[in-house]
Amino acid sequence: MESLIKQVNRRNWWHSPPIDKLAYTKRGVFLASSYKECEFYGRPIDEPIKVNVTNPVIDTEENIIKMLFGRDSLQMKSYKALVIDTGADNLKLRFALDEDMYKEAKKNGYDAIAIVTEEGLEKVKAGKLSKSVELNVFDVNKTTVVQCQNK
């Protein structure tokens, strides 16, 4: 796990600031592993971000929800509903699930959640962080914008 944490902390992350500035205190800071992936959430900031996490939970979203809340939890039902339906009303459901995961993981001593795909999980099991990761850092103070240097 120590190797995976080092890989998370070495990587450049991309962030698209939320409209609601209180989102950081409700759900943490969401980061994507590439600029292109981050564009899904809006226009990313121009510079990458570095993080300094010490105890992330790294797994698929479904496995993290099972671990935090249980297989038959309301949160798992919300997750399954989100996977099946991509309707416009799902943003509220998504934010509520993100907030629940943030609070429960934080309560259990984690400082970040790293979500990988099933294929990415195989790499994680082998000690390598996959290329595509969604990272939720709980404390904005554990993030630092990297200043690009023009040469």
N, C-alpha and C positions, 0 to 999 in steps of 0.2 A: 504493500500500500504506500510505503514511503516513496518509492520510485514514481508511482502515479501522481502523488501530491507534487513532487518536484516537476513532473511534466506539466501539470496544470499551472504551476507558478511560473514556469519558463515561457509558456505560450503567450502569444499576442491574442487578445480578445477584442471583440468589436461590440459596440453598444449603440443602441438607438434610444435616446432619452424619451421617457414616457411623457404624455401630456399632463398627467396628474403627478405633480412633484411629491405628493405624499406616498406615491406608490413604493418608493424605496423603503419607507418605514412599515408599509403594509405587507410587501412581498419580496423585498430585497432588490438587488441589481441584476438584471438579466443580461447575459453576455452570450455572443455567438462566436463560434470558432473561425468564422470567415466573414469578410465584409459582405459577400454575396448572400450568405445565410441570414445575416443581420438585416439586410434590406427588406426582408419579409415583414419586419416590425416597423418600418419607416426608414427615414434617411439616417444612416449611422453617422456618428461623429467622424471627423477626418483622421484622427489619430487612434491607434490601437491602445488598449488598456492592459496593464499588467495587474495580477492579483497576488495576494499573499494569504493563502488559506492553509490551515493546518489539519483540519478534520472534515473533509468533504465526504458525503455519501455519493458513490459513483455506481450507477446501475441504469437499467431501463426505467422509464417513468412508471410503468405498471408494477415492476418489482419494488420500487421505492414506496409506492402507495400501499402495496401489500405489507411491506415491512413496517411502515409508520402507522397504518390504520387497520389493517386486516383485509382479508379477501372479500368479505361481505359488507364492507363499510359503505357509508354514504359517499365518501370520497371516491371509492372504486366505482360505484354506480355513476357518479358524475364523470369520471374518466371514460368509462365505457360509452356513455352518452356522447361525449365529445368526439370519440373515435368514430362513432357511427354517423353522427350528424354534424355538418359544418354550417349550420344556419347562423344567421346574423345575431340571434339572441344568445349565442354561445359565448360571447365575449365576457358577459357577466359571470357565467358559470366557470369559465376558464380562470378569471381573476379570483374567484372565490376558492377554487381548487388550489391555485398557486399560493394564496394566503394561508390556507389550511396546512399545506405542505411546509411552507416557510416556518410557521409557528411550531408545528410538531417536530420538525427536524431540529430547529433551534433549541426547543425544550429538551431534546435528546442529546444535546451537546455537539451537534454538527454546526459548521460555520459556512457550509455551501452545499448545494446539490448539483451534481454533474449528471445530466441525462444523456445517455447514449442509446443507439439503436440496438436491436438484437445482434446484428453483425458486429457492431462496435463493442458489445459486451464480450464477444469472443476474444477480441484483442485485449480488453481490460483483464480478462482472466489470464492472459499470457503476459501481463505486466506492461502493456503498451496502451497509451491513451489513443483512442481512435481519432481520425481527422475531424469528424463531425460530432460536436458536443455542444449542448446547451448548458450554460453554467449560470447558476443563480447564487450570487455571493450575498450573504446576509447583512454584512456591514459595509456600507459605502466607503468607509475609511480603510478597508482592505484592498481598495482599487486605486490605481495610479495611471493617469493618462501618460502615454509615452510620447515625448516630444520628438517629432521627426526632424532629422538634421539634413538640410540641403547641402549637397556637396558640389 
